């Protein structure tokens, strides 16, 4: 696994920690209680609530194991003023193409990838093409759907965040 696979923003780490805490303290406790109540209804072999609860409990435990292991290896990349003016991990980048289409992306770790929030993975073709570039640079991106050209309008770094 390459080094980039374990990078994460401070916000991303906090989100993983919150998910772990929620699953452990609330979701798992409620599911365990539901399984206990369903088990009290008698024959478990034909008890759909019991079977569903056990299945959900296995999923929660699987996710808890994953999160604990993941949090041990991720490396938070903190903002540094030396990054200003160039695209690096954690940057918000505004791009424009020749047709005038404008897009904004934030370069984040694989654990944070979320197209609905315009978060793209550091391992994506777009992010790889953007790293190290500056405002007004032309960026050529090779994607599975073809080659596209973008121009960097703006680069900014989020130094604080809402929790």
N, C-alpha and C positions, 0 to 999 in steps of 0.2 A: 504494500500500500504506500502511495507516495505521501510526502510530508503535507501536501495541501489537503489531504483527506481528513486530517485531524484539526484543521483550523476552525475557529469559531469566534464570533463577535462576543463582547461582554453581554449584550442583550440575549444572544442565542444561548449562552451558558445559563443565564438567569431563567430563561424559559424552560430549559431542560430540567433545571433544579426544581422549578415550580411544578412541573408535570410530575416529577418523581415524588415530591412531597404530597401532592394531591392524590396520586394513585395509592400511595402507601397509607396516608392518614385517613382518607375519606373513601375513595372508590373501593379499595380492597376491604376495608372494614364493613362497609354497607353490603358488599357482595357476599362476604363471609356470613354476615347476619342473615341474609336472604337464603343462602344455602342451608344454614342451620334450621331456619324455620321450615323450609321445604322438606328437609330430611325428617322433620317431626311429623309429617303427614303420612308416614307409612312407607309402603313398598317403593323403594328407590328405582327399581328397574323400569317402572312405568310412570315415573314422576318427571314430567317435562320441565317443571320449574327447577327441580333439583339438577337435572342434566344440563339445562341451560346455565344455571348458576355456576356449576363446576366448570363448564366450558369457558365462561366469562372469567372465572377466577384464574384459569390456566393462562388466558390471554393477558390478564393484568400482571401475573407473575412473570411471564415471558418479557413483557415490556419493562417491568421493574429491573429484571436482570440486565437487559440491554442498556437501559439508562445508567445504571450503576457502573457498568463496564465502560460505557462511552464517556461518562464524566471523568473517569480516571485518565483517559488518554487525550481528550481534546485540549488544545492549546489556545487560550484566549489571545487574540491579537488586539492590542491596545492602539488607539490613535496616537500618532506622533506628529508634531508640527512639521517635521521634515518631509512628511507625505504631501503637504499642500502643493497644489499645482500639478500633481501627477496622479494617475489612477493606480491605487493599490487596494489590497483587501479592506473591505469595510466602506469603500467609497460609494457615494451616490453619483451616478454619471448621467447627464442629459445628452442624448444623441439625436442627430437629425440626418435624414437621408436626402437624396437629390429631389425626391418628390415632396419634400417638406414635412414628412411624417416625423413626429417627435416622440421619443421614448425615454423613459427614465428607468434605470436599473440600479440596484444596490448589489455589490459583489460580496457574497457571504459564503460560509462553509456549507458543505453538503447537508448537514443536519438542519440548516435554516432555509434551504431552498423552498421558495413559495411563490409561484407565478402570480397568485392573486395580489400579493404585496409588491410585485416587481423585484423580488429577491432572486438573483441568479447565482448558481453555484460557481465558485472559483474555478471549477473544472470544466465549465461549459465553454463551447467555442467562442461565444461572445466575450466572456470574462478573460479568457486566455488572450484574445486579440486586444483587449483594452489595457491590460496590465502594463504599466510604465509609460503610457501615452499621456499627452497634455491637451489642454484646450486648443481647439482648431486643428488638431491632428486628424488625418484621414485614417479610418480603421476599416480594414477589409476582413470580413468574417466569412469563413468557410463553414457552412452548416449542411446538414443532410439535404435540405431543400435547395441548396445552391449557394452561390457567392453573393454577398451584399456589401455595400459600401456605406459607411456612416461617418459623420463628423462630430467631434466632441464639442458641445456648446458650453458645458459647465461640469465642474467636479467639486463636490463638497463632502465633508466628513462630518458625521454626527458625533459630537463629543459628549452629549448627554442624552438621556432617553427617559421616556415615561414608563413607569412600572405599573 
